[in-house]
Amino acid sequence: MRRYALLVLPATNRVYAEASVALTRAELSVFAETVLGARLLDLAETRLGGVPYVTFSAETLSGRDVAYLSNLSSIYALFEVDGDAGGEILRPVGLTPLAEFDDDLLTIQKYAGKTNEYFTKLLLNVTVLASTSGTEMLDRPLHVFDPLCGRGTTLNQALMYGYDATGIEIDGKDVEAYSGFIRTWLKRKRLKHQAEFTPVRRDRKVIGRKLHVTLAPSKDAYKSGSTLSLTVVNADTLKARDFFRPRSFDVLVTDAPYGVQHGSRSGGAKLSRTPLDLLAAALPGWVELLRPGGALGLSWNTYVARREDAADVLTRAGLEVCESEPYLGFRHRVDQAIIRDILVARKP
Ligand SMILES: C[S@@+](CC[C@H](N)C(=O)[O-])C[C@H]1O[C@@H](n2cnc3c(N)ncnc32)[C@H](O)[C@@H]1O
């Protein structure tokens, strides 16, 4: 049995205040429960040299275990610990995160209502791990769908992992801002790509607008056809089925309107503080777009919808909510108007 100590990214302390270590433990437990070959024991918060670490014991972690853990949303460094309490020696374990692009893809855009990029990565991870594609997360390009995508934080994290990304957003200004950002960013990074922003027509009527980008992390990848696809539709998410084929996506990852910066619109009607009506109306379409074995990860503000009610809406849409211990540990305070939580559910 060996001991390991995980150092949490300092930036996540700013995002989660006191909750960063607890969220790291919960995310680590989801990795352990789903894909790690080694069992993690004695998970704890431990101070070493006055600095908090998340420590655990395991039979030696394999290269693949470390490759999974390298993608933990809050990992800064991982060490193997030798020696006794007070005289510990930390030996660095090399990390190999999935990182197809420079990380300013995730950090440059700043705007009111942005979902924090570390939190978005956490939500994507725990959703992918709950799906039957979890064991393939390092091996093949999954297809991620965010049906309330704002200015694309989820989409950018999906690209970062080398995945295909698709989103829907009702606010034309957000879609235009994202389109402008991604095109400028790709040009500035001199990444070969093809982008078009075109109307979508059905029966000669325009039903929305669509940004479609084909891109690759290198010239060679682009030339050999190992490209990624990025699609954003400017439309009401209730119409999602009009734009995509059933069973198109491996995971659906979304941060619902908080009732603070954004309200929820369902059926073009009035703006509502709670996202439950929007979720209930949109879920049948969303679920059809998920592959069987796929998973849905939802974050929302618990001040505007209770966890039991949100879980009930997911269950009524035919999904199986993940109720095991680590999935119950993600509730945290964002600010005085928002206590955020996560629900993950599988499509049978
Ligand atoms: C919490 S924000 C998501 C922010 C996003 N994750 C980001 O980082 O940019 C929720 C988004 O849902 C959008 N929205 C609300 N109702 C919608 C609907 N019926 N169809 C599509 N988008 C909708 C809002 O315009 C808002 O951009």
The ligand as an ORCA input file, in Angstrom:
! r2SCAN-3c Opt
* xyz 0 1
  C     -26.060     29.585    -16.613
  S     -26.116     30.124    -18.279
  C     -24.915     29.086    -19.055
  C     -23.577     29.740    -19.128
  C     -22.560     28.926    -19.897
  N     -22.263     27.672    -19.230
  C     -21.302     29.764    -20.056
  O     -20.320     29.547    -19.330
  O     -21.316     30.668    -20.900
  C     -27.646     29.487    -18.909
  C     -27.933     29.850    -20.357
  O     -29.195     29.288    -20.735
  C     -29.733     30.135    -21.754
  N     -31.163     29.787    -21.950
  C     -32.214     30.031    -21.107
  N     -33.367     29.551    -21.654
  C     -33.026     28.961    -22.848
  C     -33.759     28.280    -23.880
  N     -35.091     28.096    -23.784
  N     -33.082     27.815    -24.949
  C     -31.731     27.973    -25.071
  N     -30.994     28.630    -24.141
  C     -31.625     29.122    -23.049
  C     -29.464     31.530    -21.212
  O     -29.546     32.502    -22.251
  C     -28.044     31.345    -20.632
  O     -27.064     31.712    -21.572
*
